């Protein structure tokens, strides 16, 4: 399993070095789909995780690779904690944005009232 994980890390480094203006996830799909690679299935799962399950700026993260290898081998993995952590992170960012925006809007209202 470690060998497959190392191959995924190596392929990710190659993707990172390519400068084609695409996201890593689309490059990953272009690089592996229907190419007959021995890690095509793992690359698909890593891309799927990065896009659908735990969205992460359209980047395939190395931290997913141990999960990916286990899923590809049919080992059950609980994804709910990771998905919930991602949701909470997004909600925290959303809350901070709302607070910052309300301060900005309140500041503009005070400025207009002074005139």
N, C-alpha and C positions, 0 to 999 in steps of 0.2 A: 504494500500500500504506500509506503514511503517513497518508493521509486516513481509511482504515478504522480504523487504530490510534487516531487522534484521536477518532473517533466512539465507539469502545469506551471510551476514557478518559472522555469526556463522559457516556456512559450509566452508567459505574461511579460517577461523582460523584453522579448523580441517585439511584442505588440507595442510596448511602451516606447521603443526606439523608433517605430514607424511614425512618420509625420504626414498623415494623409487627410487631416481635418475631420476624421470620423471619431465617434466615441469608441472606447475600448470594446464595448459589448458588440457593436456592429462589426468591428475589425475581427473580433473573436469568431463571430458567426461566419464571416467571409473566409477566415483562415481554416476553419474546421468542417463546415457543412459539406457533405458529399466528397470529402477529400481522402477518405479511407485511413485517416490517422488513427493510431491505436488509443489515443486519448480523446477522440471525438465525443464520446458519450459524456465523459467527465467535463469537457469544455462546454458542452451544451447545458449540463446541469449548473455549472458555475455561472454561465450567462443568464440562465433562467432565474437563479437565486438573486443575481445582481439587479435584474430588471423587475421581476414580479414579486418576489417574496420579501427580500430585504433591499429595497432600492438604495443605491449608494452612488449617486452622481454618475451613473452609467459607466462605472468602473468595476472591473472584475477584481475583487480584493483577494489577496493571498490568504487572509484569515478564514475564508470560506473553503479552502481547498481540502482540509481534513474532513469537513462535513460532506463535501462533494464526493470524495473518494468513498466514504462510507455509504452514501446514498446510491452511488453507482454499483456498489457491491451488494446492494439489497439490505444493508443493515438499517434498522429503524432508527431514526433520529428525530428528536422532538424539536420542531422548528418554532413552535409557539413562543417560547421565551425570547428567541431572537427577533421574531416578528413584533412582539409586544414592546421590546426594548426600542426597536426602530420607530414604532408608532409613538411611544412616549418621548423619544428624542425629537421627532417632528412636532409633536404637540408643544413641547417646551420652547422650541424655536418659534412656533406660531404665536404662543403666548407672549414671548419677548417682543416679537414684531408688533403685536397689537398694543402692548404697553408703550413701546417706543413711538409708535405712530400716534397714539392718543396724546402723549406728551407734546409731540410736534404740533398736532392740531389744536390742543389747548393753548399752546404758546402763540399760535397764529391768532386765535380768538382774543387772547389778552392784548396782543399787539394792536389789533383792529379796534378794540374797545378804548384803548388809550388815545387813539387819534380822534 
